[in-house]
Every structure is written in C-alpha cells, then in structure tokens.
Amino acid sequence: MSDESEKPVAKVAPLRKAVPCPICRRPSAREHYPFCSDRCRNVDLNRWLSGSYAIPVADDETKADEDDV
C-alpha cells in the first residue's frame, strides 16, 4: 500500500539555463534573473546610473578632418 500512496515527482525543466550572477558569480535566482539577489540587481543598476558602464568610442580622425573642410 505504501507504493500506491507515494505520488511520482514531476520533473520540470528550467526555463533558462542557470548562469552565474554578473556581480558576485553565485548561481542566479529565477526571480532576480540574471542576478542572484535583489542586492546584486541594485548594485548593477547603481553602476549604470552612476556612469560606471560606458561603451568605448574610438575617435576616427578621418571624419574629423572631413568636418573641418
């Protein structure tokens, strides 16, 4: 009878592959993806708002010469 009362456990595949948190490298959490916690999410937001993240721009001197003419 004990076999009948035990229900089989359903295996659910995760929606996304678990990746390390970009801030602290711990495994990411589903509710804070791709971060592991709300703290790491806020740290990343602060870095964006303070200008720590920037896309490097290469100055192209040929365009500057054309603008002067």
mmCIF file as gemmi writes it, N, C-alpha and C atoms, coordinates in Angstrom:
data_model
loop_
_atom_site.group_PDB
_atom_site.id
_atom_site.type_symbol
_atom_site.label_atom_id
_atom_site.label_alt_id
_atom_site.label_comp_id
_atom_site.label_asym_id
_atom_site.label_entity_id
_atom_site.label_seq_id
_atom_site.pdbx_PDB_ins_code
_atom_site.Cartn_x
_atom_site.Cartn_y
_atom_site.Cartn_z
_atom_site.occupancy
_atom_site.B_iso_or_equiv
_atom_site.pdbx_formal_charge
_atom_site.auth_seq_id
_atom_site.auth_asym_id
_atom_site.pdbx_PDB_model_num
ATOM 1 N N . MET Axp A 1 ? 0.807 -1.203 0 1 0 ? 1 A 1
ATOM 2 C CA . MET Axp A 1 ? 0 0 0 1 0 ? 1 A 1
ATOM 3 C C . MET Axp A 1 ? 0.848 1.264 0 1 0 ? 1 A 1
ATOM 4 N N . SER Axp A 2 ? 2.033 1.195 0.544 1 0 ? 2 A 1
ATOM 5 C CA . SER Axp A 2 ? 2.862 2.393 0.595 1 0 ? 2 A 1
ATOM 6 C C . SER Axp A 2 ? 3.264 2.83 -0.812 1 0 ? 2 A 1
ATOM 7 N N . ASP Axp A 3 ? 3.358 1.895 -1.743 1 0 ? 3 A 1
ATOM 8 C CA . ASP Axp A 3 ? 3.713 2.256 -3.109 1 0 ? 3 A 1
ATOM 9 C C . ASP Axp A 3 ? 2.612 3.066 -3.781 1 0 ? 3 A 1
ATOM 10 N N . GLU Axp A 4 ? 1.368 2.789 -3.466 1 0 ? 4 A 1
ATOM 11 C CA . GLU Axp A 4 ? 0.238 3.496 -4.076 1 0 ? 4 A 1
ATOM 12 C C . GLU Axp A 4 ? 0.081 4.901 -3.511 1 0 ? 4 A 1
ATOM 13 N N . SER Axp A 5 ? 0.415 5.122 -2.242 1 0 ? 5 A 1
ATOM 14 C CA . SER Axp A 5 ? 0.235 6.438 -1.631 1 0 ? 5 A 1
ATOM 15 C C . SER Axp A 5 ? 1.333 7.42 -2.053 1 0 ? 5 A 1
ATOM 16 N N . GLU Axp A 6 ? 2.468 6.925 -2.493 1 0 ? 6 A 1
ATOM 17 C CA . GLU Axp A 6 ? 3.539 7.809 -2.95 1 0 ? 6 A 1
ATOM 18 C C . GLU Axp A 6 ? 3.263 8.247 -4.379 1 0 ? 6 A 1
ATOM 19 N N . LYS Axp A 7 ? 3.21 9.553 -4.572 1 0 ? 7 A 1
ATOM 20 C CA . LYS Axp A 7 ? 2.956 10.081 -5.912 1 0 ? 7 A 1
ATOM 21 C C . LYS Axp A 7 ? 4.284 10.297 -6.625 1 0 ? 7 A 1
ATOM 22 N N . PRO Axp A 8 ? 4.318 10.047 -7.911 1 0 ? 8 A 1
ATOM 23 C CA . PRO Axp A 8 ? 5.561 10.298 -8.638 1 0 ? 8 A 1
ATOM 24 C C . PRO Axp A 8 ? 5.845 11.8 -8.698 1 0 ? 8 A 1
ATOM 25 N N . VAL Axp A 9 ? 7.113 12.128 -8.613 1 0 ? 9 A 1
ATOM 26 C CA . VAL Axp A 9 ? 7.53 13.528 -8.648 1 0 ? 9 A 1
ATOM 27 C C . VAL Axp A 9 ? 7.726 13.931 -10.104 1 0 ? 9 A 1
ATOM 28 N N . ALA Axp A 10 ? 7.068 15.018 -10.494 1 0 ? 10 A 1
ATOM 29 C CA . ALA Axp A 10 ? 7.21 15.511 -11.857 1 0 ? 10 A 1
ATOM 30 C C . ALA Axp A 10 ? 8.496 16.306 -11.97 1 0 ? 10 A 1
ATOM 31 N N . LYS Axp A 11 ? 9.208 16.067 -13.037 1 0 ? 11 A 1
ATOM 32 C CA . LYS Axp A 11 ? 10.433 16.821 -13.28 1 0 ? 11 A 1
ATOM 33 C C . LYS Axp A 11 ? 10.115 17.934 -14.266 1 0 ? 11 A 1
ATOM 34 N N . VAL Axp A 12 ? 10.386 19.154 -13.842 1 0 ? 12 A 1
ATOM 35 C CA . VAL Axp A 12 ? 10.126 20.323 -14.674 1 0 ? 12 A 1
ATOM 36 C C . VAL Axp A 12 ? 11.462 20.899 -15.114 1 0 ? 12 A 1
ATOM 37 N N . ALA Axp A 13 ? 11.597 21.065 -16.402 1 0 ? 13 A 1
ATOM 38 C CA . ALA Axp A 13 ? 12.843 21.636 -16.926 1 0 ? 13 A 1
ATOM 39 C C . ALA Axp A 13 ? 12.847 23.136 -16.672 1 0 ? 13 A 1
ATOM 40 N N . PRO Axp A 14 ? 13.984 23.704 -16.267 1 0 ? 14 A 1
ATOM 41 C CA . PRO Axp A 14 ? 14.047 25.151 -16.045 1 0 ? 14 A 1
ATOM 42 C C . PRO Axp A 14 ? 13.859 25.906 -17.356 1 0 ? 14 A 1
ATOM 43 N N . LEU Axp A 15 ? 13.286 27.104 -17.255 1 0 ? 15 A 1
ATOM 44 C CA . LEU Axp A 15 ? 13.047 27.903 -18.441 1 0 ? 15 A 1
ATOM 45 C C . LEU Axp A 15 ? 14.34 28.445 -19.025 1 0 ? 15 A 1
ATOM 46 N N . ARG Axp A 16 ? 15.267 28.8 -18.156 1 0 ? 16 A 1
ATOM 47 C CA . ARG Axp A 16 ? 16.554 29.344 -18.589 1 0 ? 16 A 1
ATOM 48 C C . ARG Axp A 16 ? 17.68 28.574 -17.935 1 0 ? 16 A 1
ATOM 49 N N . LYS Axp A 17 ? 18.786 28.549 -18.605 1 0 ? 17 A 1
ATOM 50 C CA . LYS Axp A 17 ? 19.97 27.923 -18.033 1 0 ? 17 A 1
ATOM 51 C C . LYS Axp A 17 ? 20.47 28.796 -16.88 1 0 ? 17 A 1
ATOM 52 N N . ALA Axp A 18 ? 20.828 28.177 -15.776 1 0 ? 18 A 1
ATOM 53 C CA . ALA Axp A 18 ? 21.357 28.926 -14.642 1 0 ? 18 A 1
ATOM 54 C C . ALA Axp A 18 ? 22.738 29.451 -14.997 1 0 ? 18 A 1
ATOM 55 N N . VAL Axp A 19 ? 22.906 30.738 -14.877 1 0 ? 19 A 1
ATOM 56 C CA . VAL Axp A 19 ? 24.187 31.372 -15.167 1 0 ? 19 A 1
ATOM 57 C C . VAL Axp A 19 ? 24.692 32.037 -13.894 1 0 ? 19 A 1
ATOM 58 N N . PRO Axp A 20 ? 25.985 32.255 -13.792 1 0 ? 20 A 1
ATOM 59 C CA . PRO Axp A 20 ? 26.488 32.94 -12.599 1 0 ? 20 A 1
ATOM 60 C C . PRO Axp A 20 ? 26.074 34.405 -12.591 1 0 ? 20 A 1
ATOM 61 N N . CYS Axp A 21 ? 25.839 34.921 -11.416 1 0 ? 21 A 1
ATOM 62 C CA . CYS Axp A 21 ? 25.485 36.328 -11.241 1 0 ? 21 A 1
ATOM 63 C C . CYS Axp A 21 ? 26.641 37.186 -11.755 1 0 ? 21 A 1
ATOM 64 N N . PRO Axp A 22 ? 26.369 38.206 -12.588 1 0 ? 22 A 1
ATOM 65 C CA . PRO Axp A 22 ? 27.457 39.029 -13.112 1 0 ? 22 A 1
ATOM 66 C C . PRO Axp A 22 ? 28.159 39.876 -12.046 1 0 ? 22 A 1
ATOM 67 N N . ILE Axp A 23 ? 27.562 40.031 -10.889 1 0 ? 23 A 1
ATOM 68 C CA . ILE Axp A 23 ? 28.161 40.836 -9.83 1 0 ? 23 A 1
ATOM 69 C C . ILE Axp A 23 ? 29.01 39.99 -8.888 1 0 ? 23 A 1
ATOM 70 N N . CYS Axp A 24 ? 28.441 38.911 -8.331 1 0 ? 24 A 1
ATOM 71 C CA . CYS Axp A 24 ? 29.151 38.13 -7.311 1 0 ? 24 A 1
ATOM 72 C C . CYS Axp A 24 ? 29.49 36.703 -7.746 1 0 ? 24 A 1
ATOM 73 N N . ARG Axp A 25 ? 29.071 36.278 -8.919 1 0 ? 25 A 1
ATOM 74 C CA . ARG Axp A 25 ? 29.347 34.966 -9.504 1 0 ? 25 A 1
ATOM 75 C C . ARG Axp A 25 ? 28.638 33.804 -8.821 1 0 ? 25 A 1
ATOM 76 N N . ARG Axp A 26 ? 27.685 34.047 -7.921 1 0 ? 26 A 1
ATOM 77 C CA . ARG Axp A 26 ? 26.88 32.963 -7.354 1 0 ? 26 A 1
ATOM 78 C C . ARG Axp A 26 ? 25.826 32.556 -8.384 1 0 ? 26 A 1
ATOM 79 N N . PRO Axp A 27 ? 25.215 31.382 -8.261 1 0 ? 27 A 1
ATOM 80 C CA . PRO Axp A 27 ? 24.18 30.984 -9.229 1 0 ? 27 A 1
ATOM 81 C C . PRO Axp A 27 ? 23.007 31.963 -9.218 1 0 ? 27 A 1
ATOM 82 N N . SER Axp A 28 ? 22.482 32.246 -10.393 1 0 ? 28 A 1
ATOM 83 C CA . SER Axp A 28 ? 21.376 33.2 -10.496 1 0 ? 28 A 1
ATOM 84 C C . SER Axp A 28 ? 20.089 32.596 -9.943 1 0 ? 28 A 1
ATOM 85 N N . ALA Axp A 29 ? 19.188 33.469 -9.515 1 0 ? 29 A 1
ATOM 86 C CA . ALA Axp A 29 ? 17.885 33.054 -8.993 1 0 ? 29 A 1
ATOM 87 C C . ALA Axp A 29 ? 16.816 33.415 -10.012 1 0 ? 29 A 1
ATOM 88 N N . ARG Axp A 30 ? 15.808 32.611 -10.103 1 0 ? 30 A 1
ATOM 89 C CA . ARG Axp A 30 ? 14.756 32.805 -11.101 1 0 ? 30 A 1
ATOM 90 C C . ARG Axp A 30 ? 14.071 34.159 -10.96 1 0 ? 30 A 1
ATOM 91 N N . GLU Axp A 31 ? 13.784 34.577 -9.753 1 0 ? 31 A 1
ATOM 92 C CA . GLU Axp A 31 ? 13.05 35.836 -9.542 1 0 ? 31 A 1
ATOM 93 C C . GLU Axp A 31 ? 13.901 37.08 -9.731 1 0 ? 31 A 1
ATOM 94 N N . HIS Axp A 32 ? 15.236 36.922 -9.786 1 0 ? 32 A 1
ATOM 95 C CA . HIS Axp A 32 ? 16.132 38.067 -9.954 1 0 ? 32 A 1
ATOM 96 C C . HIS Axp A 32 ? 17.009 37.923 -11.193 1 0 ? 32 A 1
ATOM 97 N N . TYR Axp A 33 ? 16.654 37.037 -12.104 1 0 ? 33 A 1
ATOM 98 C CA . TYR Axp A 33 ? 17.491 36.692 -13.257 1 0 ? 33 A 1
ATOM 99 C C . TYR Axp A 33 ? 17.977 37.921 -13.993 1 0 ? 33 A 1
ATOM 100 N N . PRO Axp A 34 ? 19.194 38.045 -14.37 1 0 ? 34 A 1
ATOM 101 C CA . PRO Axp A 34 ? 20.318 37.115 -14.267 1 0 ? 34 A 1
ATOM 102 C C . PRO Axp A 34 ? 21.113 37.263 -12.982 1 0 ? 34 A 1
ATOM 103 N N . PHE Axp A 35 ? 20.57 37.964 -12.008 1 0 ? 35 A 1
ATOM 104 C CA . PHE Axp A 35 ? 21.275 38.18 -10.736 1 0 ? 35 A 1
ATOM 105 C C . PHE Axp A 35 ? 20.848 37.14 -9.714 1 0 ? 35 A 1
ATOM 106 N N . CYS Axp A 36 ? 21.598 37.048 -8.615 1 0 ? 36 A 1
ATOM 107 C CA . CYS Axp A 36 ? 21.277 36.075 -7.575 1 0 ? 36 A 1
ATOM 108 C C . CYS Axp A 36 ? 20.362 36.662 -6.504 1 0 ? 36 A 1
ATOM 109 N N . SER Axp A 37 ? 20.345 37.991 -6.391 1 0 ? 37 A 1
ATOM 110 C CA . SER Axp A 37 ? 19.555 38.612 -5.334 1 0 ? 37 A 1
ATOM 111 C C . SER Axp A 37 ? 19.171 40.034 -5.744 1 0 ? 37 A 1
ATOM 112 N N . ASP Axp A 38 ? 18.301 40.615 -4.951 1 0 ? 38 A 1
ATOM 113 C CA . ASP Axp A 38 ? 17.889 41.996 -5.19 1 0 ? 38 A 1
ATOM 114 C C . ASP Axp A 38 ? 19.062 42.949 -4.952 1 0 ? 38 A 1
ATOM 115 N N . ARG Axp A 39 ? 19.933 42.597 -4.027 1 0 ? 39 A 1
ATOM 116 C CA . ARG Axp A 39 ? 21.108 43.429 -3.748 1 0 ? 39 A 1
ATOM 117 C C . ARG Axp A 39 ? 21.99 43.551 -4.984 1 0 ? 39 A 1
ATOM 118 N N . CYS Axp A 40 ? 22.299 42.416 -5.616 1 0 ? 40 A 1
ATOM 119 C CA . CYS Axp A 40 ? 23.141 42.447 -6.811 1 0 ? 40 A 1
ATOM 120 C C . CYS Axp A 40 ? 22.456 43.191 -7.95 1 0 ? 40 A 1
ATOM 121 N N . ARG Axp A 41 ? 21.163 43.063 -8.06 1 0 ? 41 A 1
ATOM 122 C CA . ARG Axp A 41 ? 20.411 43.803 -9.079 1 0 ? 41 A 1
ATOM 123 C C . ARG Axp A 41 ? 20.555 45.307 -8.853 1 0 ? 41 A 1
ATOM 124 N N . ASN Axp A 42 ? 20.468 45.737 -7.592 1 0 ? 42 A 1
ATOM 125 C CA . ASN Axp A 42 ? 20.595 47.162 -7.27 1 0 ? 42 A 1
ATOM 126 C C . ASN Axp A 42 ? 22.03 47.671 -7.467 1 0 ? 42 A 1
ATOM 127 N N . VAL Axp A 43 ? 23.01 46.827 -7.192 1 0 ? 43 A 1
ATOM 128 C CA . VAL Axp A 43 ? 24.402 47.208 -7.43 1 0 ? 43 A 1
ATOM 129 C C . VAL Axp A 43 ? 24.606 47.475 -8.917 1 0 ? 43 A 1
ATOM 130 N N . ASP Axp A 44 ? 24.069 46.607 -9.765 1 0 ? 44 A 1
ATOM 131 C CA . ASP Axp A 44 ? 24.199 46.776 -11.208 1 0 ? 44 A 1
ATOM 132 C C . ASP Axp A 44 ? 23.478 48.038 -11.679 1 0 ? 44 A 1
ATOM 133 N N . LEU Axp A 45 ? 22.289 48.285 -11.162 1 0 ? 45 A 1
ATOM 134 C CA . LEU Axp A 45 ? 21.548 49.492 -11.532 1 0 ? 45 A 1
ATOM 135 C C . LEU Axp A 45 ? 22.322 50.742 -11.128 1 0 ? 45 A 1
ATOM 136 N N . ASN Axp A 46 ? 22.913 50.724 -9.942 1 0 ? 46 A 1
ATOM 137 C CA . ASN Axp A 46 ? 23.706 51.869 -9.488 1 0 ? 46 A 1
ATOM 138 C C . ASN Axp A 46 ? 24.895 52.121 -10.411 1 0 ? 46 A 1
ATOM 139 N N . ARG Axp A 47 ? 25.52 51.048 -10.88 1 0 ? 47 A 1
ATOM 140 C CA . ARG Axp A 47 ? 26.653 51.207 -11.8 1 0 ? 47 A 1
ATOM 141 C C . ARG Axp A 47 ? 26.211 51.847 -13.111 1 0 ? 47 A 1
ATOM 142 N N . TRP Axp A 48 ? 25.036 51.464 -13.614 1 0 ? 48 A 1
ATOM 143 C CA . TRP Axp A 48 ? 24.518 52.083 -14.84 1 0 ? 48 A 1
ATOM 144 C C . TRP Axp A 48 ? 24.204 53.555 -14.611 1 0 ? 48 A 1
ATOM 145 N N . LEU Axp A 49 ? 23.544 53.857 -13.5 1 0 ? 49 A 1
ATOM 146 C CA . LEU Axp A 49 ? 23.119 55.233 -13.243 1 0 ? 49 A 1
ATOM 147 C C . LEU Axp A 49 ? 24.289 56.163 -12.923 1 0 ? 49 A 1
ATOM 148 N N . SER Axp A 50 ? 25.347 55.62 -12.334 1 0 ? 50 A 1
ATOM 149 C CA . SER Axp A 50 ? 26.495 56.459 -11.995 1 0 ? 50 A 1
ATOM 150 C C . SER Axp A 50 ? 27.46 56.621 -13.169 1 0 ? 50 A 1
ATOM 151 N N . GLY Axp A 51 ? 27.246 55.904 -14.253 1 0 ? 51 A 1
ATOM 152 C CA . GLY Axp A 51 ? 28.091 56.025 -15.427 1 0 ? 51 A 1
ATOM 153 C C . GLY Axp A 51 ? 29.314 55.137 -15.412 1 0 ? 51 A 1
ATOM 154 N N . SER Axp A 52 ? 29.35 54.136 -14.527 1 0 ? 52 A 1
ATOM 155 C CA . SER Axp A 52 ? 30.492 53.22 -14.482 1 0 ? 52 A 1
ATOM 156 C C . SER Axp A 52 ? 30.569 52.361 -15.734 1 0 ? 52 A 1
ATOM 157 N N . TYR Axp A 53 ? 29.409 52.035 -16.291 1 0 ? 53 A 1
ATOM 158 C CA . TYR Axp A 53 ? 29.376 51.272 -17.529 1 0 ? 53 A 1
ATOM 159 C C . TYR Axp A 53 ? 29.343 52.268 -18.682 1 0 ? 53 A 1
ATOM 160 N N . ALA Axp A 54 ? 30.264 52.123 -19.595 1 0 ? 54 A 1
ATOM 161 C CA . ALA Axp A 54 ? 30.296 53.01 -20.76 1 0 ? 54 A 1
ATOM 162 C C . ALA Axp A 54 ? 30.794 52.228 -21.958 1 0 ? 54 A 1
ATOM 163 N N . ILE Axp A 55 ? 30.281 52.569 -23.103 1 0 ? 55 A 1
ATOM 164 C CA . ILE Axp A 55 ? 30.712 51.946 -24.343 1 0 ? 55 A 1
ATOM 165 C C . ILE Axp A 55 ? 31.877 52.764 -24.874 1 0 ? 55 A 1
ATOM 166 N N . PRO Axp A 56 ? 33.022 52.141 -25.076 1 0 ? 56 A 1
ATOM 167 C CA . PRO Axp A 56 ? 34.175 52.906 -25.558 1 0 ? 56 A 1
ATOM 168 C C . PRO Axp A 56 ? 33.944 53.394 -26.984 1 0 ? 56 A 1
ATOM 169 N N . VAL Axp A 57 ? 34.372 54.61 -27.234 1 0 ? 57 A 1
ATOM 170 C CA . VAL Axp A 57 ? 34.217 55.213 -28.548 1 0 ? 57 A 1
ATOM 171 C C . VAL Axp A 57 ? 35.61 55.468 -29.103 1 0 ? 57 A 1
ATOM 172 N N . ALA Axp A 58 ? 35.847 54.955 -30.293 1 0 ? 58 A 1
ATOM 173 C CA . ALA Axp A 58 ? 37.13 55.194 -30.953 1 0 ? 58 A 1
ATOM 174 C C . ALA Axp A 58 ? 36.981 56.432 -31.82 1 0 ? 58 A 1
ATOM 175 N N . ASP Axp A 59 ? 37.827 57.409 -31.589 1 0 ? 59 A 1
ATOM 176 C CA . ASP Axp A 59 ? 37.795 58.616 -32.406 1 0 ? 59 A 1
ATOM 177 C C . ASP Axp A 59 ? 38.358 58.296 -33.779 1 0 ? 59 A 1
ATOM 178 N N . ASP Axp A 60 ? 37.581 58.598 -34.784 1 0 ? 60 A 1
ATOM 179 C CA . ASP Axp A 60 ? 38.01 58.376 -36.153 1 0 ? 60 A 1
ATOM 180 C C . ASP Axp A 60 ? 38.482 59.705 -36.714 1 0 ? 60 A 1
ATOM 181 N N . GLU Axp A 61 ? 39.782 59.851 -36.896 1 0 ? 61 A 1
ATOM 182 C CA . GLU Axp A 61 ? 40.349 61.128 -37.317 1 0 ? 61 A 1
ATOM 183 C C . GLU Axp A 61 ? 39.964 61.501 -38.742 1 0 ? 61 A 1
ATOM 184 N N . THR Axp A 62 ? 39.643 60.536 -39.574 1 0 ? 62 A 1
ATOM 185 C CA . THR Axp A 62 ? 39.276 60.863 -40.954 1 0 ? 62 A 1
ATOM 186 C C . THR Axp A 62 ? 37.959 61.618 -40.984 1 0 ? 62 A 1
ATOM 187 N N . LYS Axp A 63 ? 37.02 61.284 -40.125 1 0 ? 63 A 1
ATOM 188 C CA . LYS Axp A 63 ? 35.745 62.006 -40.066 1 0 ? 63 A 1
ATOM 189 C C . LYS Axp A 63 ? 35.957 63.409 -39.53 1 0 ? 63 A 1
ATOM 190 N N . ALA Axp A 64 ? 36.848 63.581 -38.57 1 0 ? 64 A 1
ATOM 191 C CA . ALA Axp A 64 ? 37.11 64.898 -38.008 1 0 ? 64 A 1
ATOM 192 C C . ALA Axp A 64 ? 37.718 65.81 -39.065 1 0 ? 64 A 1
ATOM 193 N N . ASP Axp A 65 ? 38.598 65.278 -39.91 1 0 ? 65 A 1
ATOM 194 C CA . ASP Axp A 65 ? 39.204 66.08 -40.982 1 0 ? 65 A 1
ATOM 195 C C . ASP Axp A 65 ? 38.164 66.501 -42.012 1 0 ? 65 A 1
ATOM 196 N N . GLU Axp A 66 ? 37.215 65.636 -42.312 1 0 ? 66 A 1
ATOM 197 C CA . GLU Axp A 66 ? 36.18 65.95 -43.3 1 0 ? 66 A 1
ATOM 198 C C . GLU Axp A 66 ? 35.243 67.04 -42.785 1 0 ? 66 A 1
ATOM 199 N N . ASP Axp A 67 ? 34.978 67.069 -41.474 1 0 ? 67 A 1
ATOM 200 C CA . ASP Axp A 67 ? 34.088 68.065 -40.898 1 0 ? 67 A 1
ATOM 201 C C . ASP Axp A 67 ? 34.702 69.448 -40.921 1 0 ? 67 A 1
ATOM 202 N N . ASP Axp A 68 ? 36.022 69.545 -40.843 1 0 ? 68 A 1
ATOM 203 C CA . ASP Axp A 68 ? 36.69 70.839 -40.82 1 0 ? 68 A 1
ATOM 204 C C . ASP Axp A 68 ? 36.683 71.518 -42.182 1 0 ? 68 A 1
ATOM 205 N N . VAL Axp A 69 ? 36.539 70.776 -43.25 1 0 ? 69 A 1
ATOM 206 C CA . VAL Axp A 69 ? 36.613 71.339 -44.611 1 0 ? 69 A 1
ATOM 207 C C . VAL Axp A 69 ? 35.394 72.091 -44.967 1 0 ? 69 A 1
